[in-house]
Structures are given as structure tokens and as C-alpha cells.
Amino acid sequence: MIELTVDAAGLARSRFAVSPLHEVVATLMPWGLQATPDTDPWVARARRVLRRARLPLLSELALDGPGYVPDFLNPYPSGPSPTVEEELEQVRCTPPERVLGELEALRDGRPRSGLAGSELPAGVRRAMARGGAHVARQAADEMRRYWELAFAPHWEAAKATLDAEVGRCAGVLAGYGAARLFNSLHPQIEWVEGTLRVESRFRIAQPVPLVVVVPSLVAPRPAVAVDPTRDEDRPPMLIYPVRDKAIACTIAPAAPSAEMAQLLGPTRAGLLAALIQPASTAQLAARHFLSPATVSYHLGVLHRAGLVARARSGRSVLYRRTPEGARLARSR
């Protein structure tokens, strides 16, 4: 159980933030290993990217590591709606000693909080040997690539959903007060007489100056990120899953059905399913780990069949599904 005690002044300073990088990091957590497309529309695709792209540090921490990612990958949101570039720069500029300290804590454990130690993967150890600054730069570079491949095409719709959740919470706060607001977030979050309680396998009980609340479309259950250095400039962050994911389920492209794959071929079916939003040949090639020439060939076939249309946008040619293509993609 995590218990955060917040006084009246701290409650008044507590705020919400919509964080793109927190959605990225949520797919690196242990729950992503058991997630399916039915539980979250992003996680399955993100895991495929993690396994297939050249992201050695992130993939080792998430897939081969101790089941926990270091806190410096979850930067403190500087405002209510930071950009992914701002957050990546925070990761890149993490003090080297903090980077190494958190990785050593993953190795050695934190007995007081219930985090058991575990041997770090070889690639992580090699990166650590080059220094904390090197690890921070490599992590930021890999997270940028991960973001571009698995998240960027869908962030606009995702952010709209998260902003709507913040609006809902603002209405609860205005109409019923802070206690009702916190108790409305999730069944595993409870506000009782000045203490915010979050069900967790970790054991933390401490007073905090305020709480930053971060809604998520990826996290399946609440989590609390507490700065291990107890830096008062970085209060804890409460990440919780949004209650209504009906909109979120339209964010990521669905996998093509077996029938559509048999009709069009798996590559063309995958490209057609991915064209929820207009995209260029280069964008589709990066997302599907194909050469631009291969994507161009298959898009040409779909275009001649009347399933996609194309139009120039600046120097790029963007492809989109036609009504016929959209109907075929939906007939799953």
C-alpha cells in the first residue's frame, strides 16, 4: 500500500498533467508483457516495435530486466501539457549520478519499499560502464525512435481523450470537491482524511507537498512514481487509467482480419488497416519495418484497386483509405 499524506496547502497546489512520455514508459512496465490488443490498443503494437526495432537499452530493461524501469525515464511534467520533445530533453539532461544510482537500485533492490534486486542485463551494464550521461543520451535517443514508430501517428487522438478526462475531473472538483475527485479516479485509489491511498505491492508512507495526477490510456492500474531522492522539487506522480476507454480503442490501427489478409495478402492488408489517418510511404515503411520501395509497390496495387487515394501535401504524397477501402478494413 502506498500512502501519501497531503495537507490543505498541498491539496490546493496539486494538479493534473497530460504526459506523452508517460504513455511510452507505461508500455515498458511489467504489465505490458501480459497485455493483449483487447486490454489496450497500443501495447501489443508497442511490444512488437520493442522486439523488432534497434532499441537495445529499452528492450533489455523492459523484456529482460528486473520488471521495473528506472524513474528517470518518467520525467516530472513541467506543465499541464508538456511536449514529447520537452520530456525527452529532460531525460537526456538527467544528472549522471542519478541515472547510475537508479540503475544500481534496480540491481541491489530497495528493501524498505519492497523492490527486490535483480541482475541487470549485459547491455545495460555495458552502457553503465560508459557513464550516467551516456545512458541518459542513449535512453533519450531510443525513446524518441520508439515514440516515432509506435505512438506519434496516434497521439493527437490520444491527447484529445486524455484532455477530455482532465475536463471530467475538473467538473467533479468544481461540483463536489477534492475528496470526491480522488475517489472517482479508480477503485484502487482512496482519499481518507488527508491521506491518498493507492493499492500497490510497494510499501511507501510519507507526507508530500503536492501530487501531480497523470491520466493514462495505457496503464491498466494505478501507480505512483516517487522520487527516491526525496527531492521536494519533484513531488510524486499518481498515474491512473482513464475510466472510459471507448474512445481510446479507436486510436491504434486494428490488425487485419484473416479474411482480409487472405484476400489482399498480409502486407497489403496491414497497410490498409494502418491507414486510419493519411500517411506517406516513408511513414508506413518505418512503422511496418519495410523498405519504401516495397510499401510503394503495395500502395500502388491498393490505389489501382480503388481502396486508397493519394494527394500531395507539400513535398510528400499522403495516402488515405477510400470509402471502399474503409468498408473493407471494417469488415472483420
Residue pairs with C-beta under 8 A, 6 or more apart in sequence:
1 197
1 198
1 199
1 200
1 203
1 205
2 197
2 198
2 200
2 202
2 203
2 204
2 205
2 224
2 226
3 195
3 196
3 197
3 198
3 204
3 205
3 206
4 195
4 196
4 198
4 204
4 206
4 207
4 208
4 211
4 224
4 236
4 238
5 194
5 195
5 196
5 205
5 206
5 207
5 208
6 14
6 194
6 195
6 196
6 207
6 208
6 209
6 210
6 211
7 194
7 207
10 208
10 209
10 210
10 211
11 178
11 210
13 209
13 210
14 178
14 210
14 211
14 212
14 213
15 80
15 210
15 212
15 213
16 80
16 166
16 169
16 212
16 213
16 214
16 215
17 77
17 79
17 80
17 81
17 82
17 212
17 213
17 214
17 237
18 80
18 81
18 159
18 162
18 163
18 166
18 214
18 215
19 77
19 82
19 87
19 214
20 82
20 83
20 84
20 87
20 147
20 151
20 155
20 159
21 73
21 74
21 75
21 82
21 84
21 87
21 88
21 91
21 143
21 147
22 74
22 77
22 214
22 216
22 237
22 239
23 42
23 151
23 158
23 216
23 217
23 218
24 46
24 143
24 146
24 147
24 150
24 151
25 69
25 73
25 74
26 32
26 216
26 218
26 219
26 239
27 42
27 43
27 46
27 47
27 50
27 62
27 150
27 218
28 50
28 58
28 61
28 62
28 69
28 73
29 62
29 68
29 69
29 219
29 223
30 67
30 68
31 219
31 220
31 221
32 43
32 46
32 47
32 62
33 47
33 63
35 43
35 44
35 47
35 220
36 43
36 44
37 43
37 44
37 254
37 255
39 220
40 217
40 218
40 220
40 245
40 248
41 217
41 248
41 249
41 250
41 251
41 252
41 254
42 150
42 151
42 154
42 217
42 218
42 251
42 252
43 218
45 150
45 252
45 253
46 146
46 150
46 151
49 55
49 146
49 149
49 150
50 58
50 59
50 62
50 63
50 146
51 59
51 63
52 289
53 145
53 146
53 149
53 289
54 145
55 142
55 145
55 146
56 123
56 142
57 123
57 124
57 127
57 135
57 138
57 139
57 142
58 139
58 142
58 143
58 146
60 121
60 122
60 123
60 124
61 69
61 70
61 121
61 124
62 69
64 121
65 106
65 118
65 120
65 121
65 124
66 106
66 107
66 116
66 117
66 118
66 119
66 120
67 118
68 106
68 115
70 99
70 102
70 103
70 105
70 106
71 102
71 225
71 227
71 228
72 91
72 94
72 98
72 99
72 102
72 136
72 139
73 91
73 139
73 143
74 225
74 237
75 87
75 90
75 91
75 94
76 90
76 212
76 227
76 233
76 234
76 235
76 237
77 87
77 212
77 214
77 237
78 86
78 90
80 166
81 159
81 163
84 144
84 147
84 152
84 155
88 140
88 143
88 144
88 147
89 140
91 136
91 139
91 140
91 143
92 136
92 137
92 140
93 136
94 132
94 136
95 132
96 131
96 132
96 133
96 135
96 136
97 132
98 132
98 229
99 132
99 133
99 135
99 136
100 128
100 131
100 132
100 135
101 228
101 229
102 228
103 120
103 124
103 128
103 135
105 115
105 228
106 115
106 117
106 118
106 120
107 117
107 118
107 119
107 120
108 117
109 115
109 116
109 117
109 118
110 228
112 203
113 202
113 203
113 204
114 201
114 202
114 203
115 202
120 128
127 134
127 135
127 138
128 135
148 286
149 286
149 287
151 158
153 277
153 279
153 283
153 287
154 251
154 252
154 277
157 247
157 250
157 251
158 217
158 248
158 251
160 247
161 217
161 242
161 247
161 248
161 251
162 215
162 216
162 217
162 242
164 247
165 215
165 242
165 243
165 244
166 215
169 181
169 184
169 185
169 213
169 215
172 180
172 181
172 184
173 180
173 181
178 191
179 191
182 189
182 190
182 191
182 196
183 189
183 190
183 191
185 213
185 222
185 238
185 240
185 243
186 221
186 222
186 240
186 241
186 243
188 198
188 199
188 221
188 222
189 196
189 197
189 198
189 199
189 222
189 238
189 240
190 196
190 197
190 198
191 197
196 211
196 238
198 222
198 223
198 224
198 238
199 221
199 222
200 222
200 223
200 224
202 224
204 224
204 226
206 226
206 230
208 235
208 236
209 232
209 235
210 235
211 235
211 236
211 237
211 238
212 235
212 236
212 237
212 238
213 237
213 238
213 240
214 237
214 238
214 239
214 240
215 239
215 240
215 241
215 242
216 239
216 240
216 241
216 242
217 241
217 242
217 245
217 248
217 251
218 241
219 239
219 240
219 241
220 241
221 241
222 238
222 239
222 240
222 241
223 238
223 239
223 240
224 236
224 237
224 238
224 239
225 236
225 237
225 239
226 236
227 234
227 235
227 236
242 248
250 276
253 273
253 274
253 275
253 276
254 273
254 329
254 332
255 270
255 273
256 264
256 266
256 269
256 270
256 272
256 273
256 329
256 332
257 269
257 331
257 332
259 331
259 332
260 269
260 272
260 273
260 328
260 329
260 331
260 332
261 269
261 270
263 269
263 328
264 272
264 302
265 298
267 288
267 290
267 294
267 298
268 298
268 301
268 302
270 288
271 284
271 288
271 295
271 298
271 299
271 302
272 302
272 307
272 308
272 321
272 325
272 328
272 329
273 329
274 284
274 287
274 288
275 284
275 308
275 319
275 320
275 321
275 325
275 329
276 321
277 320
278 311
278 313
278 318
278 319
278 320
279 287
279 318
279 319
280 316
280 317
280 318
280 319
281 292
281 295
281 296
281 299
281 317
281 319
282 292
282 316
284 290
284 295
284 299
284 319
285 291
285 292
285 294
285 295
288 295
299 308
299 310
299 319
302 308
302 325
303 309
303 310
303 319
306 322
306 324
306 325
307 321
307 322
307 324
307 325
307 328
308 319
308 320
308 321
308 322
308 325
309 319
309 320
309 321
309 322
310 317
310 318
310 319
310 320
311 317
311 318
311 320
312 318
321 329
